[in-house]
Amino acid sequence: MDIRTLCLGILTMGDATGYEIKKTFEDRLDLIFHASYGSIYPALNKLTEEGLVSCREFSQEKRPDKKIYSITANGRYQFFDAIMKKPAADRFRSEFLATLMFSHLLPASVIAELIDDRIKDRLQKIATMADECGNKQTDRDQFLCNFGLTMYQAEIDYLQDNRHLLEADALLGSRAAE
């Protein structure tokens, strides 16, 4: 699913500003999709040009005009059509795993630090999500929140159980280089 389609989907939940759409990406879609303002606003502009989204502007004192986006009937139809199709295969991107692919070139201490930092980050995400999950109202929101918690915990468990494979390889590699 692309940014445009996700923006349409977010707008099916109610009118929103670009900032509110960005917050939805950060709060609810963080585990599965990343979107910057640099991709959200061009998508909203294109959706507006195509008549799939409408935009109302409100003047604000000492601030730029506030734009509130709404999905149109055609936008709802296009979004519904998109979600009725079988989803494409998931694509996964990880700077962390890309770095670990070359762990044989890194000292064991750097690998340990990378893994420790990742575990700390995931523990923080779990703590933040756990607080938010308690406030989820719908079964759908609860399902997605718990899915995210489970994925982060599985990553932590895997890193803790298997870190020795990379760390030992680095230690052996550094001894072999001596």
C-alpha positions in Angstrom: 0.0 0.0 0.0 1.4 3.4 -0.9 1.3 6.7 1.0 -1.6 8.0 -1.0 -3.8 5.0 -0.2 -2.8 5.1 3.4 -3.7 8.8 3.6 -7.1 8.0 2.1 -7.5 5.3 4.7 -6.6 7.6 7.6 -9.2 10.1 6.3 -11.9 7.5 6.3 -11.5 7.7 10.1 -12.3 11.4 10.0 -11.1 14.8 8.8 -7.5 15.6 9.6 -4.7 18.1 9.1 -1.4 17.0 7.6 0.1 17.1 11.1 -2.6 14.8 12.4 -2.0 12.4 9.5 1.7 12.4 10.3 0.9 11.6 14.0 -1.2 8.7 12.9 1.7 7.3 10.9 3.9 7.8 14.0 1.5 6.4 16.6 -0.5 3.8 14.8 1.5 2.8 11.7 5.0 3.1 13.0 5.6 -0.7 13.0 4.5 -1.2 9.4 5.0 2.1 7.5 7.1 5.2 7.8 6.0 8.5 6.2 7.5 11.9 6.3 5.9 15.3 5.8 7.9 15.3 2.5 5.8 12.4 1.3 2.5 13.1 3.1 1.9 16.6 1.8 2.7 15.8 -1.9 0.3 12.8 -1.6 -2.4 15.0 -0.1 -1.9 17.6 -2.9 -2.2 15.0 -5.6 -5.3 13.4 -4.0 -6.8 16.9 -3.8 -6.0 17.5 -7.5 -7.7 14.2 -8.4 -10.8 15.0 -6.4 -10.3 12.1 -4.0 -9.7 14.5 -1.1 -11.1 18.0 -0.4 -9.3 20.7 1.6 -10.6 23.5 3.7 -8.3 26.3 4.9 -8.7 28.2 8.1 -6.9 31.4 8.9 -4.8 31.4 12.1 -3.3 34.4 13.8 0.5 34.6 13.4 0.6 31.1 11.8 0.1 29.7 8.3 -3.4 28.8 7.3 -4.6 25.5 8.7 -5.6 23.0 6.1 -8.1 20.3 7.0 -8.5 17.4 4.6 -11.6 15.3 4.0 -12.1 12.2 1.9 -14.6 12.6 -0.9 -17.1 9.9 -2.1 -14.7 9.1 -5.0 -11.9 8.9 -2.5 -13.8 6.4 -0.4 -14.6 4.4 -3.5 -11.0 4.3 -4.6 -9.8 3.4 -1.1 -12.4 0.6 -0.8 -11.4 -0.7 -4.2 -7.7 -0.7 -3.1 -8.3 -2.6 0.2 -10.5 -5.2 -1.6 -7.5 -6.3 -3.6 -5.1 -8.9 -2.3 -2.2 -7.1 -0.6 1.2 -7.2 -2.2 3.9 -9.2 -0.4 5.3 -7.4 2.6 8.6 -5.6 2.1 10.9 -5.2 5.0 13.6 -2.7 5.4 16.0 -2.4 8.3 19.1 -0.3 8.6 19.9 -2.4 11.7 19.9 -5.7 9.9 21.7 -4.2 6.9 24.5 -3.2 9.3 24.5 -6.6 10.9 24.9 -8.2 7.5 28.5 -6.9 7.6 29.1 -7.7 11.3 32.1 -9.8 10.3 33.8 -6.5 9.7 33.0 -5.0 13.1 34.6 -5.5 16.5 32.6 -7.6 18.9 32.2 -4.6 21.2 30.4 -2.6 18.4 28.1 -5.5 17.7 27.2 -5.9 21.4 26.5 -2.1 21.6 24.3 -2.2 18.4 22.3 -5.1 19.8 22.1 -3.6 23.3 20.9 -0.3 21.8 18.3 -2.1 19.7 17.0 -4.0 22.7 16.7 -0.8 24.7 14.9 0.9 21.8 12.4 -2.0 21.5 11.8 -2.1 25.3 11.0 1.7 25.1 8.6 1.1 22.2 6.9 -1.7 24.2 6.5 0.6 27.3 5.1 3.4 25.1 2.8 1.1 23.2 1.6 -0.7 26.4 0.4 2.6 27.8 -1.4 3.4 24.5 -2.8 -0.1 24.1 -4.8 0.3 27.3 -6.6 3.3 25.7 -7.6 1.4 22.5 -11.4 1.4 22.1 -12.0 -0.9 19.2 -11.1 -4.6 18.7 -9.3 -3.6 15.5 -7.1 -1.1 17.4 -6.5 -3.6 20.2 -5.5 -6.3 17.6 -3.0 -4.0 15.9 -1.6 -2.7 19.1 -1.1 -6.2 20.5 0.4 -7.4 17.2 3.0 -4.6 17.5 3.8 -5.5 21.1 4.2 -9.2 20.1 6.5 -8.3 17.2 8.8 -6.1 19.4 8.9 -8.7 22.1 9.8 -11.4 19.6 12.6 -9.3 18.2 14.0 -8.8 21.8 13.8 -12.5 22.5 15.5 -13.4 19.2 18.3 -10.9 19.8 18.9 -12.1 23.4 18.9 -15.7 22.4 21.1 -15.4 19.3 23.4 -12.5 19.7 26.2 -14.9 20.6 26.3 -16.0 16.9 27.4 -12.6 15.7 29.5 -11.7 18.8 31.4 -15.0 18.7 31.9 -14.7 14.9 33.4 -11.3 15.5 35.7 -12.5 18.3 36.9 -15.4 16.2 37.4 -13.1 13.2 39.4 -10.6 15.2 41.6 -13.5 16.6 42.1 -14.8 13.1 43.2 -11.4 11.9 45.9 -11.1 14.6 
